[in-house]
Amino acid sequence: MPNANERTSALSQVQDRAVNELLRVAPVADDLARRFREAGFSLALVGGSVRDALLGRLGNDLDFTTDARPQDVLKIVRPWADAVWEVGIAFGTVGAQKEARVGDVDRSFQIEVTTYRSEAYDRTSRKPEVAYGDSIEEDLVRRDFTVNAMAVALPEKEFIDPHGGLGDLAAGVLRTPGTPEASFSDDPLRMMRAARFAAQLDFEVAPEVVAALREMAGRIEIVSAERVRDELNKLVLSACPRKGLTLLVDTGLADHVLPELPALRLESDEHHRHKDVYEHTLIVLEQAMALEDDGPDLTLRLAALLHDIGKPRTRRFENDGRVSFHHHEVVGAKMTKKRLTALKYSNDLVKDISRLVELHLRFHGYGTGEWTDSAVRRYVRDAGPLLGRLHKLTRSDCTTRNRRRATALSRAYDGLEERIAKLQEQEELDAIRPDLDGNQIMEALGVSPGPAVGQAYKHMLELRLENGPMEYDAAVAALKEWWAGQQG
């Protein structure tokens, strides 16, 4: 535990960072605050914006709270902002965009101004009931965690911290302003947010909060799938998803939102290299993250998280004592589609992630390079635009502690990628098509549009995959030979 001097030093550091960050956004924040004051209302920077300022990473998204009601907020903000939207006005929130020059840089600020409020769920509702409050203290006590229950009154820059959020921020701890039971009862989604913030901030969750999560996990059932999905996305895309996922599993929350994940703890993988498939899955996720090129990739991370969920349903105990999971990739792809659909993911994302789960074992038939060029072409064709992600997922799926085996697998995949690159250069693999198009097929066979043309096209595509490119005359000859066989 840090001593008193260390805690004081930590507090001083976060306060210094906050001052610097607030000075950076002052031209916008102070200007808006003056307009609210002139209209007879108060304004404060609040919640995540204050937390991020204290952490030295305040961005262009600014959250404010005010005693003004939404219609009054609109009257103040409309003449000042470059754009205003009312999508959240039913919950007391007005959104705005403001272009401003800060120092020598032009910046675009995304702003939300929310009336002091309190939210509560009844036992059957999926939507919060909104009631407006009259004081900032009343507003802060209803917030999810103490580190998000701080405010800075503007323009005077008065720091408001009635629940010790600054100390918890310095200590890296997540606590609730009131009792966690009351907080989670008011809005059960806060249980998901506990896991998400633990992952995003790399914070520890206070013991009493963990105990409430275990006790109240079932309450998450009344929250809409869309809200759960959005929190899960933020967790998975964070810097430390293992911490958040572990909290979901250990408290029983995952049993309600992603039950396929805790189910993996019951299984041992076929090589007995890991404590369980669950631990293997977390390692694969972290290894996939290390291979990302352009920031967090939700498709890749969810595919890594779900790639082995078919194992519990396909486990078999063989006569020689081994445990097998035959076709778990096919079963897992179907389970992935079902779970992601239930969580209201887009059709395209469901399709892509399910496809990656289905293909993640394909490489293991490659051996040390035994695939024919035809097999390589089919691998590329089946992966399509997901090929880059499939490369990363397949490499990440190697978690063996046997260095010799890991090196051999890595070299084999290097070899496969080299063969793909060579064939792509020679044959334009990214757009594999038959050597004859539909019009050429109809001309060569003397047929009109119909099912026969589709069958012929499919046959020519198989020839292209099997043999590579063909000259026109050879392709026509092969087509006519196949057609003659169809007429016999």
C-alpha positions in Angstrom: 0.0 0.0 0.0 1.3 3.5 -0.8 2.2 5.6 2.2 0.7 9.1 3.0 3.5 10.9 1.1 3.1 8.8 -2.0 -0.6 9.3 -2.0 -0.2 13.1 -1.6 2.3 13.1 -4.5 0.0 11.1 -6.7 -2.9 13.5 -5.9 -0.7 16.5 -6.8 0.3 14.9 -10.1 -3.3 14.3 -11.2 -4.3 17.8 -10.2 -1.5 19.3 -12.2 -2.5 17.2 -15.2 -6.1 18.4 -14.8 -5.2 22.1 -14.7 -3.1 21.7 -17.9 -5.9 19.8 -19.7 -8.6 22.3 -18.6 -6.5 25.2 -19.7 -6.3 23.5 -23.1 -10.1 23.4 -23.6 -10.8 26.7 -21.8 -11.5 28.7 -24.9 -14.6 26.6 -25.6 -15.6 25.6 -22.1 -15.3 29.0 -20.6 -17.1 30.7 -23.5 -20.1 28.2 -23.1 -20.1 28.7 -19.3 -20.3 32.4 -19.7 -23.4 32.1 -21.9 -25.1 29.9 -19.3 -24.3 32.3 -16.6 -25.7 35.2 -18.5 -28.9 33.2 -19.0 -29.1 32.7 -15.2 -27.8 29.1 -15.1 -24.7 27.2 -14.0 -22.5 24.9 -16.0 -19.8 22.4 -15.0 -17.6 20.0 -16.8 -18.5 16.6 -15.4 -17.9 12.8 -15.3 -15.6 11.2 -17.8 -14.3 14.6 -19.0 -13.1 15.4 -15.5 -11.7 11.9 -15.0 -9.8 12.1 -18.3 -8.5 15.6 -17.5 -7.1 14.2 -14.3 -5.5 11.4 -16.2 -4.0 13.8 -18.7 -5.9 12.6 -21.7 -8.9 14.8 -22.2 -9.9 14.7 -25.8 -12.4 16.7 -27.9 -15.5 15.1 -26.4 -16.7 17.3 -23.5 -19.5 16.4 -21.1 -21.2 19.2 -19.1 -24.0 19.3 -16.6 -26.3 22.2 -15.8 -29.4 23.2 -13.8 -31.0 24.5 -17.0 -33.8 22.3 -18.4 -33.3 20.9 -22.0 -35.4 23.5 -23.7 -33.4 26.3 -22.0 -30.1 24.5 -23.0 -31.3 24.5 -26.6 -31.9 28.3 -26.5 -28.4 28.9 -25.2 -26.5 26.4 -27.4 -28.2 26.9 -30.8 -26.9 30.4 -31.5 -23.4 29.4 -30.3 -22.8 25.9 -31.8 -22.0 25.0 -35.4 -24.4 22.0 -35.1 -27.0 20.9 -32.6 -28.8 17.5 -32.2 -31.6 16.5 -29.9 -31.4 12.7 -30.1 -30.9 12.4 -26.4 -33.2 15.1 -25.3 -35.7 12.7 -23.8 -32.9 11.8 -21.3 -32.1 15.5 -20.7 -29.1 15.6 -23.0 -28.5 18.1 -25.8 -25.6 17.5 -28.2 -23.6 20.0 -30.1 -20.5 20.5 -32.3 -18.3 23.5 -32.0 -15.3 24.4 -34.1 -12.7 26.4 -32.3 -9.1 27.5 -32.5 -7.0 26.4 -29.5 -3.6 27.9 -29.6 -2.4 27.4 -33.2 -4.7 24.4 -33.9 -8.3 24.3 -35.3 -10.3 21.7 -33.4 -13.7 20.3 -33.5 -15.4 19.6 -30.1 -18.2 17.2 -29.6 -20.2 18.5 -26.7 -23.1 17.1 -24.5 -24.9 19.2 -22.0 -27.2 17.2 -19.6 -29.6 18.6 -17.1 -29.0 17.6 -13.5 -30.9 14.3 -13.2 -31.4 11.0 -11.5 -32.1 7.7 -13.2 -33.7 4.6 -11.8 -35.1 1.3 -13.2 -38.2 -0.4 -11.9 -38.0 -4.2 -11.8 -39.6 -4.8 -15.2 -38.4 -1.8 -17.3 -35.6 -1.9 -19.8 -35.4 1.9 -20.0 -34.3 4.3 -17.2 -36.9 6.7 -15.7 -35.5 10.3 -15.9 -36.2 12.8 -13.2 -34.5 16.2 -13.2 -32.6 17.4 -10.1 -31.8 20.8 -8.7 -28.2 20.6 -7.5 -25.0 19.3 -8.8 -24.5 17.3 -5.6 -27.7 15.4 -6.3 -26.6 14.8 -9.9 -23.2 13.5 -8.9 -24.5 11.0 -6.3 -26.5 9.2 -9.0 -23.4 8.6 -11.2 -21.9 5.1 -11.6 -18.4 5.4 -10.0 -16.6 7.9 -7.8 -14.0 8.5 -10.5 -16.9 9.7 -12.7 -18.6 11.6 -10.0 -16.4 14.7 -10.0 -17.1 18.0 -11.6 -15.4 21.4 -12.3 -17.7 24.4 -12.0 -17.1 26.9 -14.8 -15.8 29.4 -15.6 -14.3 29.7 -12.0 -12.7 26.2 -12.2 -14.0 25.1 -8.8 -13.3 21.4 -8.2 -16.3 19.5 -6.9 -15.6 16.0 -5.4 -18.1 15.0 -2.7 -17.4 11.2 -3.0 -13.6 11.0 -2.9 -13.2 10.4 -6.6 -9.8 12.0 -6.8 -8.4 9.7 -4.2 -9.8 6.7 -5.9 -8.4 7.8 -9.2 -5.0 8.2 -7.7 -5.3 4.8 -6.1 -6.7 3.2 -9.3 -9.9 1.9 -7.6 -13.5 1.7 -8.8 -16.1 2.4 -6.1 -19.7 3.6 -6.3 -20.7 7.0 -4.8 -23.4 5.3 -2.7 -23.8 1.6 -2.0 -23.1 -0.6 -5.0 -26.4 -2.4 -4.4 -28.3 0.9 -4.8 -26.3 2.0 -7.8 -26.7 -1.3 -9.7 -30.4 -1.5 -8.8 -30.9 2.0 -10.3 -29.2 1.0 -13.5 -28.0 -2.6 -13.9 -25.9 -1.7 -16.9 -23.5 -0.2 -14.4 -22.4 -3.7 -13.7 -21.1 -4.0 -17.3 -19.6 -0.6 -17.0 -17.6 -1.8 -13.9 -16.0 -4.4 -16.1 -15.5 -2.0 -19.0 -13.8 0.7 -16.9 -11.6 -1.9 -15.2 -10.4 -2.9 -18.7 -10.1 0.7 -20.1 -8.4 2.2 -17.0 -6.6 -0.9 -15.8 -8.2 -0.2 -12.4 -9.0 -2.6 -9.6 -12.6 -3.0 -8.5 -13.4 -2.5 -4.8 -14.3 -5.7 -2.9 -17.8 -4.5 -2.0 -18.4 -3.7 -5.6 -17.3 -7.2 -6.7 -19.6 -8.7 -4.0 -22.6 -6.7 -5.3 -21.8 -7.8 -8.9 -21.9 -11.5 -7.8 -25.1 -11.0 -5.9 -27.0 -8.9 -8.5 -25.6 -10.4 -11.8 -29.1 -11.6 -12.8 -30.4 -8.0 -12.9 -28.5 -7.4 -16.2 -31.3 -9.4 -17.8 -33.6 -6.3 -17.8 -31.1 -4.2 -19.8 -31.6 -4.1 -23.6 -29.2 -6.2 -25.8 -28.1 -3.1 -27.6 -26.8 -1.4 -24.4 -25.1 -4.6 -23.3 -23.5 -4.9 -26.7 -22.2 -1.4 -26.7 -20.5 -1.9 -23.3 -19.1 -5.2 -24.4 -17.6 -3.5 -27.5 -15.9 -0.9 -25.3 -14.5 -3.6 -23.0 -13.2 -5.7 -25.9 -11.6 -2.7 -27.6 -9.9 -1.5 -24.4 -6.2 -1.8 -23.6 -6.7 -4.5 -21.0 -9.8 -6.6 -22.0 -8.5 -9.6 -20.0 -9.2 -7.7 -16.8 -12.8 -6.8 -17.7 -13.6 -10.3 -19.2 -12.2 -12.0 -16.1 -14.5 -9.8 -13.9 -17.5 -10.7 -16.1 -16.7 -14.4 -15.8 -15.8 -14.4 -12.1 -18.9 -12.5 -10.9 -21.4 -14.5 -13.1 -22.3 -11.6 -15.3 -20.9 -13.4 -18.3 -23.4 -16.2 -17.7 -26.1 -13.8 -18.7 -24.5 -11.8 -21.5 -21.9 -14.1 -23.0 -22.4 -17.6 -21.5 -20.1 -19.3 -24.1 -17.1 -17.7 -22.5 -17.3 -19.1 -18.9 -18.3 -22.5 -20.5 -14.7 -22.7 -21.8 -13.3 -23.0 -18.3 -14.7 -26.5 -18.1 -12.6 -27.9 -20.9 -9.0 -28.9 -21.5 -7.7 -28.4 -25.0 -6.5 -31.3 -27.2 -2.8 -30.8 -26.5 -3.2 -30.3 -22.7 -0.9 -27.3 -23.0 -3.1 -25.0 -21.0 -5.0 -25.0 -17.8 -8.2 -24.7 -19.8 -9.6 -23.4 -23.1 -10.7 -20.2 -21.4 -7.2 -19.3 -20.5 -6.0 -20.2 -24.0 -8.7 -17.9 -25.4 -7.6 -14.9 -23.4 -4.0 -15.5 -24.6 -5.2 -15.7 -28.2 -7.0 -12.4 -27.8 -3.9 -10.7 -26.4 -1.7 -12.1 -29.2 -4.2 -11.0 -31.8 -4.1 -7.5 -30.3 -0.4 -7.4 -30.6 -0.7 -8.0 -34.4 -3.2 -5.1 -35.0 -1.9 -2.6 -37.5 -4.3 0.4 -37.3 -5.6 0.5 -33.8 -8.2 -1.8 -32.1 -10.0 -4.2 -34.5 -13.4 -5.3 -33.1 -13.9 -8.0 -35.8 -10.5 -9.6 -35.1 -10.9 -9.3 -31.3 -14.3 -10.8 -31.2 -13.2 -13.6 -33.5 -10.3 -14.4 -31.2 -12.6 -14.3 -28.2 -15.2 -16.7 -29.8 -13.0 -18.9 -32.0 -13.1 -21.9 -29.7 -16.6 -21.7 -28.2 -17.6 -24.8 -30.1 -15.3 -27.0 -28.1 -17.6 -27.7 -25.1 -20.2 -29.1 -27.5 -17.8 -31.2 -29.5 -15.6 -32.7 -26.7 -15.0 -36.4 -27.1 -12.8 -38.7 -25.0 -10.8 -40.9 -27.3 -9.7 -44.5 -26.6 -6.1 -43.5 -26.3 -6.9 -41.0 -23.5 -6.8 -37.9 -25.7 -9.5 -35.3 -25.8 -10.7 -34.3 -29.2 -13.0 -31.5 -30.5 -13.7 -32.5 -34.0 -15.5 -29.9 -36.2 -15.6 -27.4 -33.3 -14.9 -24.6 -35.8 -18.1 -25.4 -37.7 -20.2 -25.7 -34.5 -18.5 -22.6 -33.1 -19.3 -20.6 -36.2 -23.0 -21.4 -35.8 -22.9 -20.6 -32.0 -21.1 -17.3 -32.9 -23.8 -16.3 -35.3 -26.5 -17.1 -32.8 -24.9 -15.2 -29.9 -23.9 -12.1 -31.9 -27.3 -11.9 -33.5 -28.9 -12.0 -30.0 -26.7 -9.1 -29.0 -28.0 -7.2 -32.0 -24.7 -6.9 -33.9 -25.0 -5.9 -37.6 -25.5 -8.6 -40.2 -22.1 -7.8 -41.8 -20.2 -8.1 -38.5 -22.0 -11.4 -37.6 -21.1 -12.8 -41.0 -17.5 -11.8 -40.9 -16.8 -13.0 -37.3 -18.6 -16.3 -37.9 -16.6 -16.8 -41.1 -13.3 -16.3 -39.2 -14.3 -18.7 -36.5 -15.2 -21.3 -39.2 -11.9 -20.9 -41.0 -9.5 -20.6 -38.1 -8.4 -24.2 -38.2 -8.1 -24.5 -42.0 -4.3 -23.8 -41.9 -3.6 -26.9 -39.7 -4.0 -29.1 -42.7 -1.1 -27.3 -44.4 1.5 -29.2 -42.5 5.0 -28.2 -43.7 3.8 -27.1 -47.1 1.9 -30.1 -48.4 -1.0 -28.0 -49.9 -1.2 -27.8 -53.6 -1.6 -24.4 -55.4 -5.2 -25.3 -55.7 -5.6 -25.6 -52.0 -3.9 -22.2 -51.5 -6.2 -20.6 -54.0 -9.2 -22.0 -52.2 -7.9 -20.7 -48.9 -7.7 -17.2 -50.3 -11.0 -17.5 -52.1 -12.8 -18.7 -48.9 -11.3 -16.0 -46.8 -12.0 -13.3 -49.3 -11.6 -9.8 -47.8 -11.0 -11.4 -44.3 -7.7 -12.9 -45.4 -5.6 -10.4 -43.4 -7.6 -11.0 -40.3 -7.5 -14.7 -40.8 -3.6 -14.5 -41.0 -3.6 -12.7 -37.6 -6.1 -15.0 -36.0 -4.3 -18.2 -37.1 -1.0 -16.9 -35.9 -2.5 -15.9 -32.6 -4.1 -19.3 -32.1 -0.6 -20.8 -31.5 -0.2 -20.6 -27.7 2.0 -23.7 -27.2 4.8 -23.4 -24.7 6.9 -25.8 -26.8 9.3 -23.3 -28.5 10.2 -25.8 -31.2 6.6 -26.5 -32.2 5.8 -22.7 -32.0 8.7 -21.9 -34.3 7.7 -24.7 -36.7 4.1 -23.4 -36.9 5.3 -19.8 -37.4 7.7 -20.8 -40.2 5.0 -22.9 -41.9 2.6 -20.0 -41.9 5.4 -17.7 -43.2 5.7 -20.2 -46.1 1.9 -20.1 -46.7 1.9 -16.3 -46.8 4.8 -16.3 -49.2 3.0 -18.7 -51.5 -0.1 -16.6 -51.4 1.9 -13.5 -52.2 3.5 -15.3 -55.2 0.2 -16.6 -56.5 -1.4 -13.2 -56.0 1.3 -11.6 -58.1 1.0 -14.2 -60.8 -2.8 -14.7 -60.9 -4.6 -11.8 -59.2 -5.9 -14.2 -56.5 -7.9 -11.4 -54.8 -10.4 -11.5 -57.6 -10.5 -15.1 -58.7 -13.0 -15.6 -61.5 -13.4 -18.2 -64.3 -11.4 -17.8 -67.4 -14.8 -17.3 -69.3 -17.5 -15.0 -68.2 -21.2 -15.6 -68.6 -21.5 -14.1 -72.1 -18.5 -16.1 -73.3 -20.0 -19.3 -71.9 -23.3 -18.7 -73.7 -21.5 -17.9 -76.9 -19.3 -21.0 -76.7 -22.2 -23.3 -75.9 -24.8 -21.6 -78.0 -27.2 -21.4 -75.1 -29.5 -18.7 -73.7 -29.5 -17.3 -70.1 -30.6 -19.9 -67.6 -29.6 -22.5 -65.0 -27.1 -24.2 -67.4 -25.0 -21.0 -67.6 -24.7 -20.9 -63.8 -23.7 -24.5 -63.7 -21.1 -23.9 -66.4 -19.8 -20.8 -64.6 -19.4 -22.8 -61.4 -17.5 -25.6 -63.2 -15.1 -23.1 -64.8 -14.5 -21.5 -61.4 -13.6 -24.9 -60.0 -11.2 -25.5 -62.9 -9.6 -22.0 -62.3 -9.1 -22.9 -58.6 -7.7 -26.3 -59.4 -5.4 -25.5 -62.3 -4.8 -21.7 -62.3 -5.3 -19.5 -65.3 -6.1 -21.0 -68.7 -5.8 -19.5 -72.2 -9.1 -18.7 -73.9 -9.0 -21.5 -76.4 -8.0 -24.0 -73.7 -10.8 -22.7 -71.5 -13.4 -23.1 -74.3 -12.2 -26.6 -75.1 -12.5 -27.6 -71.4 -16.0 -26.0 -71.2 -17.2 -27.9 -74.3 -15.7 -31.2 -73.0 -17.6 -30.7 -69.7 -20.8 -29.7 -71.6 -20.6 -32.8 -73.8 -20.5 -34.9 -70.6 -23.6 -33.1 -69.2 -25.6 -34.0 -72.4 -24.7 -37.7 -72.3 
